Amino acid sequence: MSPSLSQIPAMVGRHYQVGKKIGAGSIGIVFEGTDLLNNQRVAIKFESSENNARKLRDEWRTYRMLAASPGIPQAYHFEAEGPHNALVMDLLGPNLDELFNLCGRRFSLKTVCLIVPQMITRMQTIHGKNLVHRGIRLDEFLIGLPGACIPNVIHMIDFGLAKIWRDSKTKQHIPYREGKSPTGVARYMSINTHLGREQSRRDDLETLGHMFMYLLRGDLPWQGIKGATYKEKYEKIGEKKQMVTITELCAGFPKETIIYMNYVRNLSFEETPDYDFLRGLFTKMLKDAGEVDDGVMDWMLPNRGKSREASVVSNIDSQLDIEAAADIPATTEPNPMTPNSPSISSIHSQFTVVDVSQGQFNFDDDANPPWDDLEAVEENPGKNNLSTPFIRDPRYYFEDGNVILRVREVLFKVHASLLRAHSEDFFNKLRPSRQSEEPTAHRDVCDEDNIIISDIQPSQFRNLMKVIYCLPSNNVVLSRPATNDRQAIVGNFDCYLDIAILSRKFAMEDIQQWARKKLNKLLHKSGKVLSEEFDDFYEYIMPDEDNRLGDEDFKPQTMDCVPVASSYPAFRFMEAIHYAKAVSDNTLLYDTLGVLEYYCINPGHKIEFLLSFLRIADLRKTNPSVFGFLFLLILSRGKLAWVEKAFTRDDRTVLFSVQSFLSPLPAAIKEPIVMPLFTRPARANEFARILSENTECKDRCSEEIFLHWEKTFPAGYYHDVNSKEFSVSIKALTTLPLRRFNFTIRLGEVHCKQCSRKVQEQLDQDMQEVFARLAKYYNVCD
């Protein structure tokens, strides 16, 4: 029995806020929720606690057994209080049944060859935890949310029918039995299950075989069979499965499908499957078909992988509902651009709507006045990635004189005349075929060559829309931050920088001028708050002419946008920016890097440069490839050759493809990789050995250099780096570039250049070793 909506609490646990309902089933309801500690979106499942219901409790225990397994959602919290039980877990995207419907109820051979190996791996993971699933079906496999860092990873959910197949302590396999009632989905279950035999690992893999043949064929020979009772229906389906030969089942498809089915059906009850062999069959099928593993699935294609000729609107895809990690049926909304499409209000129900024409700006509470504060809006961490391959509904359309602009999951509604007043060019790009007409209820779609708004975060576009609405009446007011509140200053700077960049992107000159004035005013009042903290960092990037850190052989090189007189570190830093701009296909990021580039070559913009650099740190979430390169380059003091020497091309690809350069390292390898930089006694002894080679000045230099070392890397810093709390450790590690810059500058002040250079060379050697170890680690763990 499902709990009623009136019984659902506003909070679960101490910090999980219940949001909108996203699904319901026979035994429960699923809501989208928010973890208020980190603003992460979660799924919250409720079931009635009447009749001693235990499904969610059992599911919670199973997820705990599978914790940290790739492709298995994480469960965060369970509680059994009052009239309901509640389970909080990861929120996932559409399931394979929805995507199958979206693609005309048939997947291409390529897509099957890409997803089935992942399914086999999920089975291997579950079996490795001593469980058999026993209830595999399409809607229990889901992809991640739009914007997931690695798109199209197949996740597996719902282990309500799972059973232990082996004792975890004795490693004894469960005994073979007969006369068991069938457990699972009749369409896919194994023949042995129909015959009443105890299920084991072989049955999960045979079930998976029936499923992928269904995806290839679009149907199965035993579909549509009726029976007076469920028992009779199951028996008839089982009889039909035994009658249909494997050759008949796989007719018209590669022979590897026959090999797979023969292999799994001939496994003995206790036999360990060869998962690698089974995955290899699909790798061979993919290669023989002349396809490559580029990660592009049928649902990502404009025509959804269908061979029929695309219609006029085939490239305008419907928005997929976000499906929780739950066993709940879901439907796919019709395309809003096709005949018989739902109303605009129905389309809006799929999104958060911000009606700029009515002065609405806050996502969660439209009652707030739109111009009280102009503040930074923290993005949902789970939605920061730049890639959203399966949201390709119209980027904009017109409705009753308004323009509806989609920015990821948020629709912004602004009156067309207001938009046109700020940028005629931008408005004309929206309606290239109707430049002279007043917008009506007609809906038009965008030309992606003319307008790109998919690379913008809703919070960034929200700030621009607020100014568009409020600027004519001069009602945009920025709350003056406390003079010593660095976080408020950085947040407000980010807001104005968003507006400056986006107004330039959309050719809104008046708004761009307004944003520049606000930036200058803010920096004039608040710049001193930040200047002292980052003096060393900036002076390293842009040092004075008489402080070149001992680079006696430096010869400035000429670049179009870098003055000949620029310093060696600044020149190298410019190279990093140029590289980042070259490899980034994101226009907003490109513009932001351009701002950083401008500040870097204009010494009068010290604070702007520092704040822009802090902003670039967000690349760790949104573009780890670019961030990884910049981080390594800065860490190595701008010497690109170090990175190239320590990493092969393949190594760099592996390193930059991980979710984040600062992703957690296993404890067993954290010390040999990172600790050479932070072991104070060993480093002090090493410095003493180096300095002892110069007998004339060792005492004075030793004292001076050790003093600089103590100031740059105090004891508390080492405690943070070695903290058992990962967040504390990572926070300490992210300050490493600034601290190394500081120490390098201080070494440049040492009277004896010989000792200074030797210590610096030792640090360089340490860094090169760390780079090599990191490369090896990521290569192994990729």
Secondary structure, DSSP 4 states (H G I P E B T S, - for coil): -PPPGGG--SEETTTEEEEEEEEE-SSEEEEEEEETTTTEEEEEEEEE-GGG--HHHHHHHHHHHTTT-TTSPPEEEEEEETTEEEEEEEB---BHHHHHHHTTS---HHHHHHHHHHHHHHHHHHHHTTEE-----GGGEE---TT-SSTT--EE---TT-EE-B-TTT-PBPPP--SPPP-S-TTT--HHHHTTPPP-HHHHHHHHHHHHHHHHHSS-TTTT---SSHHHHHHHHHHHHHHS-HHHHTTTS-HHHHHHHHHHHT--TTPPP-HHHHHHHHHHHHHHTT----S--GGGSTTTT--SPP-TTTTSPPPPPPPBSSS----PPPPTTSTTPPPHHHHHTTSEEEEGGGT---SS-TTS-TTS-----PPPGGG--S--TT--S-SEEEETTEEEEEETTEEEEEEHHHHHHH-HHHHHHH-TT-TTSPP-S------TTT---TTS-HHHHHHHHHHHHHGGGT---PPPPPTT-HHHHHHHHHHHHHHHHHHHHTT-HHHHHHHHHHHHHHHHHHHHHHHTTTHHHHHHHS--TT--TT-TT------SSS-TT--HHHHHHHHHHHHHHHH---HHHHHHHHHHHHHHT-TT-HHHHHHHHHHHTTHHHH-HHHHHHHHHHHHTTT-HHHHHHHS-HHHHHHHHHSS-TTPPPPHHHHHHHHGGGT-HHHHHHHHHHHHHT-TTTHHHHHHHHHHHHHHHS-HHHHHHHT-SSHHHHHHHHHTHHHHHHHHHHHHHT-S-HHHHHHHHHHHHHHHHHHHHHHHHHHHHH-
